[in-house]
Amino acid sequence: MSSTDPYARVAAAYDAELDHAEGDVAGYASRGEGGPLLVLGAGTGRVSGRLAEVRPVTGLDRSADMLARARARGPASVRYVQADMTDFDLGPFAEVIAPNAAFAFLPNRAARAACLACCRRALSKGGPLTLDLLVPSTLVGDAHVPERLAWEGVADGRPTRRLREVFREPVAQRIRLVDRFWVDDTLYAESVLLLHVFSRDEVEWMLEANGFYVDEVLGDHRGGPLREGSDRLLVRGRPL
Ligand SMILES: C[S@@+](CC[C@H](N)C(=O)[O-])C[C@H]1O[C@@H](n2cnc3c(N)ncnc32)[C@H](O)[C@@H]1O
């Protein structure tokens, strides 16, 4: 999987940059329903590791490099599974979440429908699925934003910089993020992330067309409503 995995080789930097992000973890903890939880696109275990303190957690991701990091982080009680979120048969779970835009990586309708079918099967007891997505305003702005410094820090003890170049494709509803990682002042890796940007209406239609009803739409992890200026599009569905 590594050759097509945009996170291959950059898991340490991802972890160093995002490990401290707590807002979404607190939101999932306070609104979670308890019982076994499946985290789709679990990555380095940032969310799953913390939620495992209060409930049984399984983390699924296709990236071997991200999962290696997650397993090393622990706790050992989290079960990590290397799989594609469009093709898994796990469960049953009380709840499924896809944090930090993991669902937005799915490239087309067929992949999204396949993932939702797997989620329905995994949620055989009727629990919720929460998708954390980019807001539509992500597509507003220059079509091309030249490379600029996005993060600087220390990853695995080495000085690391992430430079990001952005390409907006509003007709395709897609954003292409080209991240170049410099370690010890040497270009170390390039990672290209292609993310679909959903509208609220589109997510609701998608869920309804795939056997879910929508019971909550939020604009942030503190429970605020979706409005102009919201920073996330959080949609929770339940199997019909
Ligand atoms: C932005 S990261 C989010 C990681 C983690 N959820 C977090 O919040 O820190 C997106 C993750 O989704 C995973 N991913 C993307 N497409 C996937 C797919 N089709 N199946 C499984 N994992 C996928 C990537 O490997 C990556 O670890």
The ligand as a Gaussian input file, in Angstrom:
#p B3LYP/6-31G(d) Opt

LIG

0 1
 C       -6.328000      13.282000       7.846000
 S       -5.914000      11.653000       8.390000
 C       -6.891000      11.531000       9.855000
 C       -6.252000      10.641000      10.878000
 C       -6.973000      10.601000      12.241000
 N       -8.369000      10.256000      12.088000
 C       -6.871000      11.907000      12.973000
 O       -7.889000      12.556000      13.154000
 O       -5.776000      12.300000      13.368000
 C       -6.842000      10.638000       7.267000
 C       -6.596000       9.149000       7.455000
 O       -7.523000       8.434000       6.619000
 C       -6.846000       7.321000       6.082000
 N       -7.547000       6.891000       4.859000
 C       -7.765000       7.612000       3.739000
 N       -8.443000       6.892000       2.844000
 C       -8.689000       5.673000       3.421000
 C       -9.358000       4.496000       3.000000
 N       -9.919000       4.426000       1.788000
 N       -9.430000       3.458000       3.841000
 C       -8.837000       3.519000       5.080000
 N       -8.171000       4.607000       5.529000
 C       -8.107000       5.682000       4.707000
 C       -5.448000       7.808000       5.818000
 O       -4.518000       6.736000       5.707000
 C       -5.209000       8.684000       7.038000
 O       -4.610000       7.974000       8.095000

